[in-house]
Amino acid sequence: MQTYRTSHSADGKEIALTCIGDVKEPQLVRKTFDFVMSGEIPAQDIHSPFNSLAQNTKTRDLLWEIFKQHWG
């Protein structure tokens, strides 16, 4: 998240957003979700961390549960 915040290039920010979805611990899935939904990331860029979490077999089910809680 710090790399995203401090990067001056669009490519650096995109890589950072993709990488923050590469986690395994449940608390990091929630932290990533909260960061993405905080408004700090432009709406057109939120797909990168969410795609990473959704493709990760260790986090996709938890991500789905968090989505349902958020909009349920």
RODORO-177993 format. One record per residue: residue in one letter; chain; y, z, x of N, C-alpha, C in turn. Coordinates in nm, 4 decimals. Atoms other than C-alpha are relative to their C-alpha. Example, Ala and Ser with C-alpha at 12.3 -4.5 7.8 and 13.67 -1.06 7.14 Angstrom:
BEGIN
 aa ch     n_c2     n_c3     n_c1    ca_c2    ca_c3    ca_c1     c_c2     c_c3     c_c1
  A  A  -0.1190   0.0000   0.0890  -0.4500   0.7800   1.2300   0.1200   0.0000   0.0900
  S  A  -0.1190  -0.0060  -0.0820  -0.1060   0.7140   1.3670   0.1090   0.0730  -0.0770
END
This chain:
BEGIN
 aa ch     n_c2     n_c3     n_c1    ca_c2    ca_c3    ca_c1     c_c2     c_c3     c_c1
  M  A  -0.1192   0.0000   0.0830   0.0000   0.0000   0.0000   0.1253   0.0000   0.0873
  Q  A  -0.1148  -0.0035  -0.0899   0.2317   0.0770   0.2868   0.0251  -0.1374   0.0618
  T  A  -0.0161   0.1350  -0.0551   0.1665  -0.2674   0.4367   0.0685  -0.0901  -0.1011
  Y  A  -0.0665   0.0783   0.1042   0.2635  -0.4258   0.1055   0.1488   0.0334  -0.0042
  R  A  -0.1398  -0.0435   0.0115   0.5816  -0.2218   0.0946   0.0852  -0.0401   0.1199
  T  A  -0.0793   0.0262  -0.1203   0.6868  -0.2998   0.4521  -0.0065  -0.1440   0.0488
  S  A   0.0123   0.1387  -0.0448   0.5785  -0.6621   0.4903   0.1225  -0.0798  -0.0440
  H  A  -0.1164   0.0841   0.0307   0.8611  -0.9133   0.5045  -0.0404  -0.1407  -0.0433
  S  A   0.0443   0.1343   0.0378   0.6469  -1.2198   0.4352  -0.0798   0.0043  -0.1294
  A  A   0.0753   0.0103   0.1246   0.5014  -1.3329   0.1056  -0.1499  -0.0002   0.0285
  D  A   0.1417   0.0033  -0.0350   0.1686  -1.4044   0.2758  -0.0512   0.1388   0.0365
  G  A   0.0391  -0.1357  -0.0373   0.1567  -1.0545   0.4240  -0.0159   0.0886  -0.1216
  K  A   0.0089  -0.0781   0.1231   0.2224  -0.9021   0.0849  -0.1251  -0.0383  -0.0802
  E  A   0.1171   0.0456   0.0749  -0.0487  -1.1162  -0.0786  -0.1294   0.0495   0.0637
  I  A   0.1186  -0.0506  -0.0697  -0.3056  -1.0206   0.1856  -0.0154   0.1497  -0.0237
  A  A   0.0047  -0.1448   0.0232  -0.2158  -0.6532   0.1467  -0.0477   0.0313  -0.1414
  L  A   0.0412  -0.0237   0.1390  -0.2565  -0.6729  -0.2314  -0.1484  -0.0285  -0.0203
  T  A   0.1426   0.0301   0.0094  -0.5979  -0.8330  -0.1962  -0.0824   0.1103   0.0637
  C  A   0.0753  -0.1023  -0.0736  -0.7095  -0.5702   0.0537  -0.0016   0.1357  -0.0701
  I  A   0.0010  -0.1325   0.0626  -0.6082  -0.2682  -0.1539  -0.1056   0.0121  -0.1095
  G  A   0.1084  -0.0046   0.0969  -0.8774  -0.3643  -0.4034  -0.1373   0.0156   0.0632
  D  A   0.1281  -0.0133  -0.0710  -1.1476  -0.3311  -0.1378  -0.0266   0.1475   0.0280
  V  A   0.0246  -0.1445  -0.0094  -1.2298   0.0343  -0.2053  -0.1343   0.0316  -0.0640
  K  A   0.1265  -0.0419   0.0596  -1.5374   0.2291  -0.3096   0.0112   0.1325  -0.0752
  E  A  -0.0150  -0.1321   0.0602  -1.4145   0.5764  -0.4085   0.0741  -0.0094  -0.1336
  P  A  -0.0632   0.0053   0.1324  -1.3279   0.6307  -0.7761   0.1480   0.0380   0.0007
  Q  A  -0.1408  -0.0402  -0.0006  -1.0006   0.8086  -0.6964   0.0899  -0.1107   0.0574
  L  A  -0.0789   0.1110  -0.0539  -0.8863   0.5032  -0.4967   0.0112  -0.1141  -0.1003
  V  A  -0.0099   0.0998   0.1069  -0.9643   0.2748  -0.7899   0.1148   0.0389  -0.0933
  R  A  -0.1078  -0.0485   0.0872  -0.7360   0.4882  -1.0098   0.1357  -0.0120   0.0698
  K  A  -0.1257   0.0091  -0.0760  -0.4698   0.5027  -0.7356   0.0473  -0.1455   0.0088
  T  A  -0.0342   0.1421  -0.0063  -0.4824   0.1241  -0.6985   0.0500  -0.0483  -0.1353
  F  A  -0.0422   0.0384   0.1344  -0.4598   0.0742  -1.0753   0.1414   0.0504  -0.0280
  D  A  -0.1323  -0.0582   0.0253  -0.1617   0.3079  -1.0991   0.1083  -0.0698   0.0809
  F  A  -0.0962   0.0707  -0.0852   0.0121   0.1341  -0.8084   0.0319  -0.1374  -0.0583
  V  A  -0.0200   0.1346   0.0541  -0.0405  -0.2100  -0.9599   0.0808   0.0049  -0.1296
  M  A  -0.0686  -0.0092   0.1286   0.0846  -0.0972  -1.3012   0.1358   0.0702   0.0084
  S  A  -0.1244  -0.0755  -0.0161   0.3825   0.0949  -1.1603   0.1261  -0.0843  -0.0173
  G  A  -0.1169   0.0865   0.0062   0.6117  -0.2072  -1.1766   0.0528  -0.0361   0.1373
  E  A  -0.0433   0.0297  -0.1374   0.6519  -0.2137  -0.7993  -0.0443  -0.1402   0.0443
  I  A   0.0523   0.1319  -0.0337   0.4487  -0.5349  -0.7823   0.0416  -0.0968  -0.1101
  P  A  -0.0354   0.0967   0.1037   0.5788  -0.8450  -0.9611  -0.1226  -0.0395  -0.0822
  A  A   0.1105   0.0309   0.0914   0.3663  -0.9393  -1.2626  -0.0843  -0.1173   0.0487
  Q  A   0.0757   0.1168  -0.0448   0.2680  -1.2719  -1.1060  -0.0928   0.0316   0.1171
  D  A   0.0818  -0.0353  -0.1158   0.1029  -1.0851  -0.8146  -0.1087   0.1030  -0.0295
  I  A   0.0960  -0.1077   0.0260  -0.1074  -0.8224  -0.9920  -0.1444  -0.0482  -0.0060
  H  A   0.1366   0.0522   0.0061  -0.4086  -1.0528  -1.0113  -0.0792   0.0287   0.1280
  S  A   0.0728  -0.0163  -0.1273  -0.4962  -1.0043  -0.6416  -0.0751   0.1323   0.0099
  P  A   0.0761  -0.1244  -0.0097  -0.5816  -0.6336  -0.6391  -0.0995   0.0168  -0.1146
  F  A   0.0930  -0.0112   0.1118  -0.7400  -0.6519  -0.9849  -0.1227  -0.0895   0.0211
  N  A   0.1138   0.0859  -0.0305  -0.9566  -0.9463  -0.8785  -0.0909   0.0661   0.1025
  S  A   0.0809  -0.0674  -0.1026  -1.0699  -0.7532  -0.5712  -0.0812   0.1132  -0.0602
  L  A   0.0723  -0.1104   0.0645  -1.1613  -0.4500  -0.7813  -0.1079  -0.0516  -0.0949
  A  A   0.0959   0.0542   0.0959  -1.3368  -0.6633  -1.0434  -0.1197  -0.0661   0.0687
  Q  A   0.1088   0.0642  -0.0732  -1.5446  -0.8494  -0.7850  -0.0852   0.1002   0.0767
  N  A   0.0689  -0.1046  -0.0745  -1.6487  -0.5261  -0.6145  -0.1022   0.0672  -0.0927
  T  A   0.1035  -0.0553   0.0869  -1.9824  -0.4153  -0.7616   0.0066   0.1519  -0.0115
  K  A  -0.0109  -0.1460   0.0039  -1.9019  -0.0507  -0.6814   0.1176   0.0465  -0.0858
  T  A  -0.1197  -0.0430   0.0716  -1.5713  -0.0508  -0.8722   0.0237  -0.0712  -0.1327
  R  A  -0.0338   0.0800   0.1191  -1.5830  -0.3099  -1.1506  -0.0186   0.0756  -0.1306
  D  A   0.0211  -0.0738   0.1254  -1.7280  -0.0799  -1.4174   0.1080   0.1059  -0.0215
  L  A  -0.1063  -0.0998   0.0108  -1.4773   0.1940  -1.3428   0.1332  -0.0663  -0.0330
  L  A  -0.1231   0.0727   0.0318  -1.1929  -0.0584  -1.3466   0.0043  -0.0347  -0.1482
  W  A   0.0054   0.0336   0.1412  -1.3058  -0.1720  -1.6909   0.0282   0.1227  -0.0864
  E  A  -0.0243  -0.1235   0.0753  -1.3114   0.1880  -1.8157   0.1478   0.0400   0.0063
  I  A  -0.1426  -0.0339  -0.0158  -0.9594   0.2462  -1.6782   0.0845  -0.0935  -0.0864
  F  A  -0.0723   0.0941   0.0862  -0.8353  -0.0712  -1.8511  -0.0105   0.0419  -0.1463
  K  A   0.0182  -0.0388   0.1404  -0.9834   0.0439  -2.1816   0.0772   0.1276  -0.0330
  Q  A  -0.0770  -0.1230   0.0222  -0.8257   0.3903  -2.1443   0.1497  -0.0305  -0.0078
  H  A  -0.1422   0.0319  -0.0074  -0.4889   0.2369  -2.0594   0.0486  -0.0706  -0.1270
  W  A  -0.0424   0.0774   0.1166  -0.4808  -0.0001  -2.3566  -0.0763   0.0351  -0.1268
  G  A   0.0847  -0.0333   0.1137  -0.7233   0.1723  -2.5907   0.0633   0.0804  -0.1063
END
